[in-house]
Amino acid sequence: MLDKMTPNQRLMLAAALSIVFFVAYTAIFPPAEPASAKNENKIALNENSLQNTASSETAQPQRKLVNHEVSTQEKINENSQNTLVTVKSSDFILKIDTLGRISSKELLQAKYNDKDDQHAQLIPQDAMKPLLVRFLEPSLNEQTTQVAYTASTSELSLGSQAQKVTLTQQLSGVVVTKELTFYADGHYDAKVSLSEDKRYFIYLGQRPTISKQMMTVAGAMVYTNDGISTVIADGKADERKSFSGVELISAFDQYSATIMYGFDKTTNIIVEKDRESNPVVYFEATKNMSFNGYIGQKRYETLKNINPILTNAIEYGWFTFASKPLFKFLSWLHGLFGNWGWSIIALTLTIRLILYPLTYKGMVSMQKMKDIAPKIKELQAKYKGDPQRMNSAVMDMYKKHGANPLGGCLPMLLQIPIFFAIYRVLLNAVELQGAPWMFWVQDLSRMDHTYILPILMGASMFYQQKLTPSNFTDPLQEKIFKYLPVIFTFFFLTFPSGLVLYWFVNNLFSIAQQFIVNQQFKNAKEAEIAIAKHMEKSDG
């Protein structure tokens, strides 16, 4: 069946099957429900896990530590987790609770609102919080959930200048001090110190749970100084892993992340799993520990301005190698046009121009294959009982007319990874949140609720099929391809408008290119007929 399809038809089928596969996989094996929705993300780490990090001299008899059952044991009182410090800026409100953790961060910009159009809350309420401190010693660790911190101030207002707060927790035998300096761009500097040298650990916190899109990865990342990103997706955490030479650690969802960075290269980063096999990231801290953190949207320019290493927290999956340069080019185009929609169109045009020689060659080959299809059928009927001779005759026919049945395979192979690389760019680019194109498309990160773009995309695909030469011999095969535009339209209904715009514009350019090729062949045939008639008259 496949050998009878044109390269463009193979491309459409491959893309359709890929989309069907990912949609079906998501439906059959849905991601684990976020902790904030289930209200039962109870992380049970035992002392043995922490003892593996400590030396054998400090190891103690195996017994369970205090469970991280946030609903009970990590509260100062049974009524609520008290807010100790409130940090305000024009873009966000951040809160620190009496356990010395960052307990809440609310984004005030409307463009980052969640699916219910409420202000985005980056810290899940019922999950591990950033800056949680745990001790190896069980009795000391138990006190950390019962003794409240005190703060040098109860409120910080961020402007152009950074603001600092000092948190202190008086435990029996040791005093924990956290000096936190906050900046308006969302990052902070942290200095954690102990009055006595004890073995303890600091936690990154669980990932934000604002958005959940099909085919996006959410979980944790460890990026090391050898340029390797290790991603542990939610539900996929397995055995305990340790890392050194770490540049950053991140707990992330589609658009936002909780990040810590600026570690000493000898810092031991540990990834465990919770009861739902979601990753839990923490590190073994020293008596006097300094590092940096960021909680917010994964906006490229923001991360780059804070520290260029943070741009590695933007994760594109398998297609990172292609998606990163594509996003940089898209950002450059945005600098020219000032509109992400027109930038996507310009990116699509650029890719089509780069691939034009290859796609043109494939289209020409398809036209030639269509022209000689009747002659091929005659040869197949003539040498039906002699496959070897038939194949030889068919190859001679291809050679005589300069047709190549595989002529369009290279463009097809190039377009599939490019499509998915662009897909990941447009799906993960927080810059598209709240970004308008024109008319009814006012948020390129969300589906088109009018369904106009998906319908236009399906119509353009249908018209493209009409223009594309076909040599179907199987009626069932022909029917399947007639319904492909309907299938694509159905799947693209809920896709981000930016991605649908890309595919629609890509179809328009394909239609224009196919029209040019078809017209060239029509003109060539008319010229051949005119020459033949002229020759007949001359002979007459």
Disulfide bonds with the S-S distance in Angstrom:
none
